[in-house]
Every structure is written in structure tokens, then in C-alpha cells.
Amino acid sequence: MGSMSIWHWIVVIGVVLLLFGRGKISDLMGDVAQGIKAFKKGMADDDKTAEKQEPVKTIDSAPQAAQRSDVGSKV
């Protein structure tokens, strides 16, 4: 009872074909293929833009520490 025999799969496939028809299933699979291609293209574009970005610039925090000590001494 836990496994499905070949006859179960044939009936399931037959019902799906009757409900959706061959044309709708092939259109659906074409749409899925286009979605996968668009996803792969987007991932490739992200990799290219990541390589072109400039490195992150850091700011020296020492002047800020000096300003903070001046503010504390005025009080």
C-alpha cells in the first residue's frame, strides 16, 4: 500500500492529460524553461556587477575620538 504501481502512475498521468491537455502542459513547461533561463541570466549579471564594484572605503576613526574628548571636557 505504501508504493504506487505502474498502473497508478498511468492513471494519474491520464487524468492530468485530460484535465490540462497536451497544449497547456507544453506551454507550462516552456514557461518554466524561460523562467530558469532568466534566473540564470540574472545570476550571471549579478556576478559581473559584483566584480566591477569598487572596494569599500574606510574612514579613519581617530579624529572622531578626539572630538568626543573635547565635548566631555567642556562639561
RADA-V319674 format. One record per backbone hydrogen bond with DSSP energy under -0.5 kcal/mol. CO is the residue of the C=O (numbers start at 1). NH is the residue of the N-H. E is the energy in kcal/mol with one decimal. If there is no record, write none. Layout:
CO:NH:E / CO:NH:E
This chain:
5:9:-1.6 / 6:10:-2.2 / 7:11:-2.1 / 8:12:-2.5 / 9:13:-2.7 / 10:14:-2.3 / 11:15:-2.5 / 12:16:-2.3 / 13:17:-2.5 / 14:18:-2.1 / 15:19:-2.4 / 16:20:-2.8 / 16:21:-0.5 / 17:21:-1.8 / 20:24:-0.6 / 21:25:-1.5 / 22:26:-2.2 / 23:27:-2.2 / 24:28:-2.4 / 25:29:-2.4 / 26:30:-2.0 / 27:31:-2.2 / 28:32:-2.1 / 29:33:-2.2 / 30:34:-2.2 / 31:35:-2.1 / 32:36:-2.2 / 33:37:-2.3 / 34:38:-2.4 / 35:39:-2.2 / 36:40:-2.5 / 37:41:-2.4 / 38:42:-2.4 / 39:43:-2.3 / 40:44:-2.1 / 41:45:-2.3 / 42:46:-2.1 / 43:47:-1.8 / 44:48:-1.8 / 45:49:-2.2 / 46:50:-1.9 / 47:51:-1.5 / 48:52:-1.2 / 49:53:-0.9 / 61:65:-1.4 / 62:66:-1.7 / 63:67:-1.8 / 64:68:-1.9 / 65:69:-1.6 / 66:70:-1.5 / 67:71:-1.8 / 68:72:-1.8 / 69:73:-1.4 / 70:74:-1.0 / 71:75:-0.5 / 72:75:-0.5
